[in-house]
Amino acid sequence: MPSPQIIRSKRKTIALVVQSNGELLIRAPQRATLKQINAMLSKHADWIAKKQAQAKTAQAAFTPREFVKGEKFLFLGENYAFELTNTKKPTLTLNGRFQLAQTIQGEAKKHFEKWYKKEARTIFNERVAYYATKNGFDVKKVKLSSARTRWGSCSAKGYINLTWRLVMAPLEIIDYVVVHELCHLREANHSKAYWAQVVAIMPDYKSRRKWLKENGRDLHWE
């Protein structure tokens, strides 16, 4: 397993996060010493091992997509079958099922990614605009990322970054990540003040967060 990644910020406490790929992420205050971080790792060694074992099991059970006829692909929380057709249309379409011309099956992954990114850009912009307008957030721009283990992030300049893979999740889960990042525009850390903002906008955020933790591994193709 790779060495843990340490992300420092203005937060007040050290937090440990075992990601879906089993890698450990450490969120620490700017002034936290390596001695303090190592003490936290030692204290929670059993918990870390347990979570990494669970991640390994989940990865072993995951079947990578091969982009062949009959496979199913998630979009907004629903599974749609993939089929090849005799159409001459050089693009992927969704009409009850994903359809692509047989002649370009070899480029299926490229067409899927292009389609998902286009849909993600539209949906993410709509959801960010909705929550930003309703709650008085000033967002400069919504940007797509290709992150595999980080659903979203934001910058002090007002940029919201969301991985296009998130568009595989149900809309209510996308909304949770949007609200999560919007609230970081006002509170950089996960303080009580931060979570107070989140719950004021989305009282049921905990159930949505739980869904993402339990099902996030499915929002990938490999």
C-alpha positions in Angstrom: 0.0 0.0 0.0 1.4 3.5 -0.9 2.5 5.9 1.8 -0.4 7.9 3.3 -1.1 11.2 1.7 -1.2 14.2 4.1 -3.3 17.2 3.3 -2.9 20.2 5.6 -5.4 22.9 6.0 -6.8 25.3 8.6 -8.8 22.5 10.3 -8.3 22.0 14.0 -8.1 18.2 14.3 -6.5 15.2 12.5 -8.8 13.0 10.5 -8.1 9.7 8.9 -9.9 8.6 5.7 -9.5 5.2 4.1 -10.5 5.7 0.4 -12.3 3.2 -1.8 -9.0 2.0 -3.2 -7.7 1.3 0.3 -5.3 4.2 0.3 -5.1 6.2 3.5 -5.6 9.9 3.4 -4.6 12.1 6.4 -6.2 15.5 6.9 -4.2 17.5 9.4 -3.9 21.0 10.8 -1.1 23.2 9.4 0.9 23.0 12.6 0.4 19.3 13.3 3.7 17.6 13.8 4.7 14.2 12.4 4.8 12.9 16.0 1.2 13.8 16.5 0.2 12.3 13.2 2.1 9.1 13.9 0.4 8.9 17.4 -3.0 9.1 15.7 -2.0 6.4 13.2 -0.9 4.1 16.1 -4.0 4.8 18.1 -6.3 3.8 15.2 -4.1 1.1 13.6 -6.8 -1.6 14.1 -9.5 0.6 12.6 -7.3 1.4 9.6 -6.5 -2.2 9.0 -10.2 -3.2 9.2 -11.2 -0.4 6.7 -8.4 -1.3 4.3 -9.4 -5.0 4.4 -13.0 -4.0 3.6 -11.8 -1.9 0.7 -9.7 -4.8 -0.6 -12.7 -7.1 -0.5 -14.8 -4.6 -2.3 -12.2 -4.2 -5.0 -11.9 -7.9 -5.5 -15.7 -8.2 -6.0 -15.7 -5.3 -8.5 -15.9 -6.2 -12.2 -14.2 -3.7 -14.5 -16.2 -2.7 -17.6 -15.1 -4.1 -20.9 -17.5 -2.0 -22.9 -19.2 -5.0 -24.6 -22.8 -5.8 -25.5 -24.9 -6.6 -22.5 -22.9 -4.7 -19.8 -24.8 -2.3 -17.7 -23.7 1.3 -16.9 -24.9 3.6 -14.1 -26.3 7.0 -14.9 -28.1 9.1 -12.3 -28.4 6.0 -10.1 -30.1 3.8 -12.8 -28.5 0.9 -14.6 -28.8 0.9 -18.4 -27.8 -2.0 -20.7 -25.3 -1.4 -23.5 -26.1 -2.6 -27.0 -24.5 -2.4 -30.4 -26.6 -1.3 -33.4 -26.3 -1.0 -37.2 -26.7 2.8 -37.0 -24.3 5.0 -38.8 -24.5 7.6 -36.1 -20.9 8.1 -34.7 -22.0 8.9 -31.2 -23.2 7.1 -28.1 -26.9 7.6 -27.3 -29.2 6.8 -24.4 -32.8 5.9 -25.1 -33.8 3.3 -22.5 -30.4 1.7 -23.1 -27.0 2.8 -24.3 -26.5 2.4 -28.0 -23.4 2.6 -30.2 -22.7 1.7 -33.8 -21.0 -1.7 -34.1 -18.4 -0.1 -36.4 -16.9 1.9 -33.6 -17.1 -0.6 -30.7 -13.3 -0.5 -30.4 -13.7 3.2 -29.3 -16.6 2.5 -27.0 -14.8 3.7 -23.8 -13.9 7.0 -25.5 -17.5 7.6 -26.5 -18.8 6.7 -23.1 -16.5 9.1 -21.4 -17.3 11.9 -23.8 -21.0 11.3 -23.3 -20.8 11.2 -19.5 -18.7 14.3 -19.3 -21.1 16.2 -21.5 -24.1 15.2 -19.3 -22.1 15.8 -16.1 -21.2 19.3 -17.2 -24.9 20.2 -17.8 -26.2 18.6 -14.6 -23.5 19.9 -12.3 -23.9 23.4 -13.5 -27.7 23.2 -13.0 -27.4 21.8 -9.4 -24.6 24.2 -8.4 -26.6 27.2 -9.8 -29.7 26.0 -7.9 -28.1 25.7 -4.5 -25.8 28.7 -4.9 -28.7 31.0 -5.8 -31.0 29.6 -3.2 -28.4 30.0 -0.4 -26.4 33.0 -1.5 -23.1 31.4 -2.5 -20.9 33.2 -5.0 -19.5 30.6 -7.5 -17.2 31.7 -10.3 -17.1 28.5 -12.2 -17.9 24.8 -12.1 -15.1 22.6 -13.4 -15.0 18.9 -14.2 -12.2 16.7 -12.9 -11.3 13.0 -13.6 -10.5 12.3 -10.0 -11.1 8.7 -8.9 -11.1 9.0 -5.1 -12.2 12.6 -4.6 -15.7 13.5 -5.5 -15.3 17.3 -5.3 -13.2 20.2 -4.1 -13.3 24.0 -4.1 -11.0 26.9 -4.1 -10.9 30.2 -2.3 -11.5 31.9 -5.7 -14.9 30.4 -5.9 -14.3 27.4 -8.2 -16.1 24.2 -7.6 -14.5 21.0 -9.0 -16.5 17.8 -9.4 -15.4 14.5 -10.9 -17.5 13.6 -13.9 -17.8 10.1 -12.4 -20.3 11.5 -9.9 -22.9 11.7 -12.6 -23.3 7.9 -12.2 -24.9 8.5 -8.7 -28.5 9.4 -8.0 -29.3 13.1 -8.2 -29.7 13.4 -4.4 -26.1 12.2 -4.0 -24.8 14.7 -6.5 -26.7 17.4 -4.6 -25.0 16.3 -1.4 -21.5 16.7 -2.9 -22.5 20.1 -4.4 -23.7 21.3 -1.0 -20.7 19.9 0.7 -18.4 21.9 -1.6 -20.4 25.1 -1.5 -20.3 25.2 2.2 -16.5 25.0 2.0 -16.5 28.3 0.3 -17.4 29.8 3.7 -15.8 27.3 6.0 -12.5 25.7 4.8 -12.5 23.0 7.4 -15.1 20.5 8.8 -15.8 22.5 11.9 -19.1 22.6 13.8 -19.8 25.8 12.0 -19.3 24.1 8.7 -21.6 21.2 9.4 -24.2 23.6 10.8 -24.3 25.2 7.3 -24.6 21.8 5.6 -27.5 20.6 7.9 -29.3 23.9 7.5 -29.4 23.4 3.7 -29.7 19.6 3.7 -31.1 18.2 6.9 -30.7 14.6 5.7 -27.1 14.9 4.5 -25.9 12.1 6.8 -27.9 9.4 4.9 -26.7 10.8 1.6 -23.1 10.8 2.8 -23.6 7.2 4.1 -24.8 6.1 0.6 -21.8 7.6 -1.0 -19.4 5.9 1.4 -21.1 2.5 0.9 -21.6 2.7 -2.9 -18.9 5.0 -4.2 -16.9 2.0 -5.5 -19.6 1.3 -8.0 -19.2 4.8 -9.6 -16.2 3.6 -11.6 -15.5 1.5 -14.7 -12.2 0.1 -13.7 
